Structures are given as structure tokens and as C-alpha cells.
């Protein structure tokens, strides 16, 4: 990572080179990328986001100099990768639209766009099949759960208000988070909240719907913690293993008091597994855990607040570490102590492909890498180096 002064100089040079690149008489062929990396320069509200296409994550170096696309006015990193394309629901009151993009090496090309005004805020998504994208969010008053089912080929959209239980007395809002599609059902994590800083309803809750009818099967809850799921437009909080068992992370965060924990709903059931409650806060991790990514082989990577790190500003400081957990028996397999402390919470920094997990880490002092974790071997090594001193590394995606 560069110093602040060097980073500012680099940013100026980078933007100048990006501008001059568009005037090149013989640019490199702009072919579809194998992987997408999203980066940000600046901090809110003065931010610029870039999408960078690359064809290998295993080695080498890459920077924005002469590469990548400024996507600030086209999309943001709350975007959905699938089968070589990106899908982006804009819920802006002045520019509501649903877009399908293709990331090439140096551009984010629009494939198709349609109006999209049903939802005011989308938190999560799931693929019910290869062409049916399910988007979950809420209305403007945050007291209804809204669902949009998008055909990824035609971008035709079916909009539905999902049925649900009444909001408990003393609470005002519904907050949706992780959603997973398993065996003809949608499992939607949610919370009941009121005006901050008052705590949320003290239960870990999942609403279960039949698909495609979108009728409510039941709503299940557990009182051992709260804050079920994650807003997985930006960061994963659940996974389904090869047996069809659903695992979902609960982390109270600002919502209240309780441990970070993983719940299981076994394949073919609509209840929490009564024999399973993986308390991460009392495990060797021993800290708030904010994200969970399934990586195959019965394991997952979790991102957690390192207890030894400074907590003055959890978003701006480098306080996050990663660990591998065994989902089936609820144990910590290993902490990935080779990784430097990472920065930022709501970031999609882990991607899995062909038995490897790729972890993009924003180092405070050293170089920034996409690290490569071999799931079967349990080994970790630095891969592609990202050169340039970026303020945030936003997401990493497999596109082909």
C-alpha cells in the first residue's frame, strides 16, 4: 500500500492515463474478461469506482493505468455476476432501471436495460434456476417485503409483495438480508427493527416461501442471537453445501446483543437443526463475524473483526481477518494468519472457482494481492498483485 501522498500522486496520474487511453488510435482489443475486480478511489462522498477485467488471478501484476473502466455513473459494486454478465438493479427515484452488462477488459458494456421502479432498496438475491433471478428488498416505508423475479435473457420482470407475519408490537420496520433458493423454496433472512439506536427484535429469523408461487410456508425464529444473514448484494452471509444443507450466519452488529453464530437448516426441512448452533464468538475466532462464503469441501471462509486490531473506525481501519471453518461439525479449521489485516466490511472480497478460493485483501502497509487458497490442500499463497494504493477493494467475481 502506498503512502497517502504517493497515493494522491498516483491517482492523478492514473486518471490522466485513463483519459488519454480513450484517444489511443490502436487500443488493445476490448474482449470479455474472465474475472472482474471492482476498486474504489476516494472515500464517501467523494468516490470513483472502477471495474477492471483480468484473465488470471494466479500471478502477475495489474493496475488501473491503461486498464479498467470508470463505472461511477453507470453502476456500483452492489451488482450481480452470472454466466459472463453483470445484472444491476438501480432503485434510484429519478433513474430506476434494471441493466444487463458485459465486462470487457476496459469497458462495462450495456447489453439491455428496462425500467425498474417497484423496489426502493434491494438487499439480496438468489438464482432459482439458470435464468430466473430473484431480488429481495422492501418498500419505501420499510414495512413490506418486495420480490422481483427477472428473466436474465429478456429482462421481463414479475413483481410481488411477499406475504409475512405482522411486525411485532414496538417495532416499525422489516430489514431483509440473505436469501437462498433450495429445493423449490426461498429462505429469506429478516429482522424487525425500529428507530436506531433502539435494538432490533431479539430473534434470528428466516421466512420460508414456496417457489414459484411465492406463498409463505412459515417463519422460523431462535432467541439465542439476532441479526440473521447479510446484505448479499455486497457481502455473503449464507451458503448451501453439496448435500443441500443451508448454513446462515447471524451477527447482531448494531441490532443488539448476542453472539455471532451459524445456523443450519437441513435439506428437505423447514426448521433450524436443533442439534446445530455454531457459536463463533466462543470459538477460537472469539469475535464478531461479519461474512460467510461457502468454498466447497464442507467448508466456508468467514471474515471477522480481529480482537487485536484497533476498533476506532471499523470501516476505515484495517481490523478484519479471515478463517476457514468446517460447516458440518461446527469447528474452526484454521485461521488464515498469513493474510494481512483487511479493511472495510460490506465488500464481496472472496470468490470460489475450480477448488480455489480467491481472497482480495487491502493491506495497510504491504502489497495488495488476490490471495489463492487451495481448498483441498489447505494452502495459501499470494496471486495477482493489485498495484496502485486503492482506498477500497470492493468485489471480485468469476465471469466465465
C-alpha positions, 0 to 999 in steps of 0.5 A: 500500500502506498503512502497517502501522498504517493497515493494522491500522486498516483491517482492523478496520474492514473486518471490522466492515463485513463483519459488519454487511453480513450484517444489511443488510435490502436487500443488493445482489443476490448474482449470479455474478461474472465474475472472482474475486480471492482476498486474504489478511489476516494472515500464517501462522498467523494468516490470513483469506482472502477471495474477492471477485467483480468484473465488470471488471478494466479500471478502477475501484476495489474493496475488501473493505468491503461486498464479498467473502466470508470463505472461511477455513473453507470453502476456500483459494486452492489451488482450481480455476476452470472454466466459472463454478465453483470445484472444491476438493479438501480432503485434510484427515484429519478433513474430506476432501471434494471441493466444487463452488462458485459465486462470487457477488459476496459469497458462495462458494456450495456447489453439491455436495460428496462425500467425498474421502479417497484423496489426502493432498496434491494438487499439480496438475491438468489438464482432459482434456476439458470435464468430466473433471478430473484431480488429481495428488498422492501418498500419505501416505508420499510414495512413490506417485503418486495420480490422481483423475479427477472428473466436474465435473457429478456429482462421481463420482470414479475413483481410481488409483495411477499406475504409475512407475519405482522411486525411485532408490537414496538417495532416499525420496520422489516430489514431483509438480508440473505436469501437462498433458493433450495429445493423449490423454496426461498429462505429469506433472512429478516429482522424487525427493527425500529428507530436506531439506536433502539435494538432490533427484535431479539430473534434470528429469523428466516421466512420460508416461501414456496417457489414459484408461487411465492406463498409463505410456508412459515417463519422460523425464529431462535432467541439465542442471537439476532441479526440473521444473514447479510446484505448479499448484494455486497457481502455473503452471509449464507451458503448451501453445501453439496448435500443441500444443507443451508448454513446462515450466519447471524451477527447482531452488529448494531441490532443488539446483543448476542453472539455471532453464530451459524445456523443450519437448516437441513435439506428437505426441512423447514426448521433450524437443526436443533442439534446445530448452533455454531457459536463463533464468538466462543470459538477460537475466532472469539469475535464478531463475524461479519461474512460467510462464503461457502468454498466447497469441501464442507467448508466456508471462509468467514471474515471477522473483526480481529480482537487485536486490531484497533476498533476506532473506525471499523470501516476505515481501519484495517481490523478484519481477518479471515478463517476457514471453518468446517460447516458440518461439525461446527469447528474452526479449521484454521485461521488464515494468519498469513493474510494481512489485516483487511479493511472495510466490511460490506465488500464481496472480497472472496470468490470460489472457482475450480477448488480455489478460493480467491481472497482480495485483501487491502493491506495497510502497509504491504502489497495488495494481492488476490490471495489463492487458497487451495481448498483441498490442500489447505494452502495459501499463497499470494496471486495477482498483485493489485498495484496502485494504493486503492482506498477500497477493494470492493468485489471480485467475481468469476465471469466465465 
